[in-house]
Amino acid sequence: MIRTVIFALSVLMASGEARATDVIGGSSDKQVVARQGTLKGQVAVIDGRTLWFGNHRMLVQLSEIDSCELPQWAFDPRASQSINRTLAPVPCGALAKAWLKRTVGEHVVSCSFIVQDPSDLASGVCKASGLDLSHEMLRVGWARLITPVRNRRYLEAQSHAVAARYGMWATYVLDMAEWRQKAIDKTVGRRPLADLNLLSERRSEISPPFMDARRQPSRHDR
């Protein structure tokens, strides 16, 4: 427990603008230490929801959103309407990262973060040039909300992106949590066919084209 508290204090000191450390419930053997603070500086974009603050040696995930993993593929259903009727692969993970990187640019990023043991993974509301990065990723359709939804503005941004078929909402895409559970090869060299096979065995559907496909009549000659 002493080692945990020492580590918590070290992270807060590294943040430069740390706030108090809160101990959340439970017995002395099962206490969860929530560490809150702020970070500010240049970042490297790891994927569509994760930033690396090199000066503080800390990863921060954008709060309330999820995005395709970097090696993950989605598929454009419009391509199946062509003569060869094949689904065109869409590198949704790479595109999500590219949009976040484009949004951040050379701007200084500031994050209000919280870390809860035992994961030691920081999650925060991060802004670049006054722009909320979680909201921006939802707005363009390269991220989705994680339930429960606490931010109405985020929900409205996602609803608009879904209706407009922005980003991944125009594709067949496997739920990210299911992809992480099922994908064996998670390297950047992953081939689209592997994700096409996972889609055929999907348990959940998150993108509108799946719903559209179910509404189609079994015959198309009438």
C-alpha positions in Angstrom: 0.0 0.0 0.0 2.9 2.4 0.9 4.4 1.7 -2.5 1.1 2.5 -4.2 0.8 5.9 -2.5 4.4 6.8 -3.3 3.7 6.0 -7.0 0.6 8.0 -6.9 2.4 11.0 -5.5 5.2 10.7 -8.1 2.7 10.8 -10.9 1.0 13.9 -9.4 4.3 15.7 -9.0 5.1 14.9 -12.6 1.9 16.5 -13.8 3.1 19.9 -12.7 -0.4 21.1 -11.7 -1.6 18.2 -9.6 -4.7 18.2 -7.4 -5.4 16.1 -4.4 -5.3 12.3 -4.2 -8.6 10.7 -3.2 -8.9 7.3 -1.6 -12.1 5.6 -2.6 -13.9 3.2 -0.2 -13.2 -0.4 0.7 -11.1 -2.0 3.4 -7.4 -1.0 3.9 -6.4 -4.0 1.7 -8.7 -3.1 -1.2 -8.6 0.7 -1.3 -8.5 2.3 -4.7 -6.4 5.4 -5.1 -7.8 7.9 -7.6 -5.2 10.3 -8.8 -6.3 13.5 -10.4 -4.3 16.2 -12.1 -3.6 18.2 -15.2 -1.0 17.9 -17.9 0.1 20.4 -20.5 2.6 20.0 -23.3 3.4 18.6 -26.7 2.0 15.1 -27.4 2.5 12.2 -29.8 -0.7 10.6 -31.1 -0.7 6.9 -30.5 -4.0 6.0 -32.0 -7.5 7.5 -32.4 -8.0 8.0 -28.6 -4.6 7.9 -27.0 -2.0 10.6 -26.4 1.6 10.3 -25.1 3.0 13.2 -23.1 6.7 12.6 -23.5 7.9 15.2 -21.0 5.8 13.5 -18.3 6.2 10.0 -19.6 2.4 9.4 -19.4 -0.3 8.0 -21.6 -3.7 9.6 -21.6 -6.8 8.2 -23.2 -9.5 10.6 -24.4 -12.4 10.4 -22.0 -15.8 8.7 -22.9 -14.8 7.6 -26.4 -13.4 4.5 -28.1 -12.0 4.2 -31.6 -10.8 1.5 -34.0 -7.5 -0.1 -33.0 -4.6 0.9 -35.2 -4.6 -2.5 -37.2 -8.4 -2.7 -37.4 -10.2 -2.7 -40.7 -13.8 -1.7 -41.6 -15.5 -2.2 -45.0 -17.3 0.1 -47.4 -20.7 -1.5 -48.2 -21.2 0.8 -51.2 -18.4 -1.1 -53.0 -20.6 -4.3 -53.0 -23.0 -2.5 -55.3 -20.4 -2.5 -58.1 -20.0 -5.2 -60.7 -17.4 -7.2 -58.7 -19.6 -6.9 -55.5 -16.5 -6.9 -53.2 -16.3 -4.9 -50.0 -13.6 -2.2 -50.1 -11.4 -2.3 -47.0 -11.2 0.9 -44.9 -8.3 1.3 -42.5 -10.5 2.7 -39.7 -7.8 2.6 -37.1 -5.2 4.4 -39.2 -7.8 7.0 -40.3 -8.9 7.7 -36.7 -5.2 8.2 -35.7 -4.6 10.4 -38.8 -7.6 12.7 -38.0 -6.6 13.1 -34.3 -3.0 13.8 -35.4 -4.3 16.4 -37.9 -6.5 18.0 -35.2 -3.7 18.2 -32.6 -1.1 19.5 -35.2 1.6 21.4 -33.4 -0.7 22.7 -30.7 0.0 22.3 -27.0 -2.5 19.9 -25.5 -3.9 20.3 -22.0 -5.7 17.5 -20.2 -7.6 17.2 -16.9 -7.0 13.6 -16.1 -7.9 10.9 -13.5 -6.1 7.6 -12.9 -7.7 4.8 -11.0 -5.8 1.8 -9.8 -5.2 -1.0 -10.5 -5.0 -0.2 -14.2 -2.9 3.0 -13.8 -4.4 4.2 -17.1 -5.1 7.9 -17.3 -8.4 9.1 -18.9 -9.0 12.8 -19.4 -10.7 15.6 -21.1 -8.1 17.0 -23.5 -8.0 20.1 -25.5 -5.9 21.5 -28.3 -6.2 25.2 -29.2 -9.5 25.2 -27.2 -10.9 22.2 -29.2 -12.2 19.3 -27.1 -10.5 16.3 -28.8 -13.1 13.7 -27.7 -15.9 15.9 -29.1 -14.0 16.4 -32.4 -13.4 12.6 -32.9 -17.1 12.0 -32.3 -18.1 14.8 -34.6 -16.3 13.4 -37.6 -17.3 9.8 -36.9 -13.9 8.3 -36.1 -14.8 7.5 -32.5 -17.9 6.2 -30.6 -19.2 6.8 -27.2 -18.5 4.5 -24.3 -21.6 3.9 -22.1 -22.8 5.3 -19.8 -22.9 8.6 -21.6 -22.4 11.5 -19.2 -21.9 14.4 -21.7 -25.0 15.4 -23.7 -22.8 17.5 -26.1 -20.9 14.3 -27.0 -24.1 12.4 -27.5 -25.4 15.0 -29.9 -22.1 15.0 -31.9 -22.3 11.2 -32.3 -26.0 11.2 -33.2 -25.2 13.8 -36.0 -22.2 11.7 -37.3 -24.3 8.5 -37.4 -27.2 10.3 -39.2 -24.7 11.8 -41.7 -22.7 8.6 -42.1 -19.5 10.2 -41.3 -16.3 8.2 -40.8 -16.8 4.7 -39.5 -20.6 5.1 -39.5 -20.6 4.7 -43.3 -18.9 1.3 -43.0 -19.4 -2.3 -41.7 -17.2 -2.2 -38.6 -16.8 -4.7 -35.7 -17.3 -3.4 -32.2 -13.9 -2.4 -30.8 -14.3 -4.4 -27.6 -15.2 -7.5 -29.6 -12.3 -7.0 -32.0 -9.8 -6.8 -29.1 -11.2 -10.0 -27.7 -11.2 -12.0 -30.9 -8.3 -10.7 -33.0 -5.2 -12.8 -32.7 -2.9 -10.8 -34.9 -2.9 -7.2 -33.6 0.1 -6.1 -35.6 0.0 -3.2 -38.1 0.5 -5.7 -40.9 -2.9 -7.3 -40.3 -4.7 -8.1 -43.5 -8.3 -7.0 -44.2 -9.5 -10.5 -44.8 -9.0 -11.3 -41.1 -11.4 -8.7 -40.1 -13.9 -9.6 -42.8 -13.9 -13.1 -41.2 -14.5 -11.6 -37.8 -17.4 -9.6 -39.1 -19.1 -12.7 -40.4 -19.1 -14.1 -36.8 -20.0 -10.9 -35.0 -22.0 -10.8 -31.8 -22.9 -7.1 -31.9 -23.5 -4.5 -34.5 -22.7 -0.8 -34.1 -22.7 0.7 -37.6 -25.8 1.7 -39.6 -25.0 -0.3 -42.7 -25.7 -3.5 -40.8 -29.2 -2.3 -40.0 -29.7 -1.2 -43.6 -28.7 -4.7 -44.8 -31.3 -6.3 -42.5 -34.0 -4.1 -44.0 -33.3 -5.1 -47.5 -35.9 -7.5 -49.2 -34.7 -11.0 -49.8 -35.4 -10.5 -53.6 -34.3 -7.6 -55.6 -36.3 -8.3 -58.9 -39.5 -6.5 -57.8 
